Amino acid sequence: MTDYEKELNTLKDNLEKAKSLKYRAEARLEQLNKQQEEIIKELQDLGVNPDDLDKEIEKLTNEIEELFKESNELLPKDILEKK
């Protein structure tokens, strides 16, 4: 086998590997796009606009923090401190 044949075979192998990688990447992209669509639909079902997600997360975080604060204020500290 000449060097050209060897190089040609290497190129063919690399081309096949590249095709395989391309097909896998395309399949993964399709899968991710479907997941994105499902998440967007879920958010819409919850009444959240995907563009407002950061605001919604901030709002919920503030609500959680406020509820923790209120809960702690309602605990009877004098009884808890006596042990």
C-alpha positions in Angstrom: 0.0 0.0 0.0 1.4 3.4 -1.0 1.4 6.3 1.4 -1.4 7.8 -0.7 -3.6 4.8 -0.1 -2.9 5.0 3.6 -3.6 8.7 3.7 -6.8 8.2 1.7 -8.0 5.4 4.1 -7.2 7.7 7.1 -9.3 10.5 5.5 -12.2 8.1 4.8 -12.1 6.9 8.5 -12.0 10.5 9.7 -14.9 11.4 7.4 -16.9 8.5 8.8 -16.1 9.6 12.4 -17.1 13.2 11.6 -20.4 12.0 10.0 -21.1 9.9 13.1 -20.4 12.9 15.4 -22.6 15.1 13.2 -25.5 12.7 13.4 -25.2 12.4 17.2 -24.9 16.2 17.6 -28.0 16.7 15.5 -29.9 14.1 17.5 -28.8 15.7 20.7 -29.8 19.1 19.5 -33.3 17.8 18.5 -33.6 16.3 22.0 -32.6 19.5 23.7 -35.0 21.5 21.5 -37.9 19.2 22.5 -36.9 19.6 26.2 -36.9 23.3 25.8 -40.4 23.2 24.2 -41.7 21.1 27.0 -40.2 23.4 29.7 -41.7 26.5 27.9 -45.1 24.8 27.8 -44.8 23.8 31.4 -44.0 27.4 32.4 -46.9 28.7 30.3 -49.2 26.2 32.0 -48.1 27.6 35.3 -48.9 31.1 34.0 -45.2 32.2 33.8 -43.8 33.9 30.7 -40.4 32.3 30.0 -39.0 35.8 29.4 -40.1 36.8 32.9 -38.5 33.8 34.6 -35.8 35.7 36.4 -38.4 38.1 37.8 -40.6 35.1 38.9 -37.7 33.4 40.6 -36.8 36.6 42.4 -40.5 37.1 43.5 -40.7 33.5 44.8 -37.4 33.8 46.6 -38.6 37.0 48.3 -41.9 35.3 49.3 -40.0 32.3 50.8 -37.7 34.7 52.7 -40.7 36.6 54.0 -42.4 33.4 55.1 -39.3 32.3 57.0 -39.1 35.6 58.7 -42.7 35.5 59.7 -42.4 31.9 60.9 -39.4 32.8 63.1 -41.2 35.8 64.5 -44.1 33.6 65.5 -42.0 31.1 67.4 -42.2 31.5 71.2 -38.5 32.5 71.8 -38.9 32.7 75.6 -40.0 29.1 75.8 -37.4 27.9 73.4 -34.6 29.6 75.2 -35.5 27.9 78.6 -34.7 24.3 77.4 
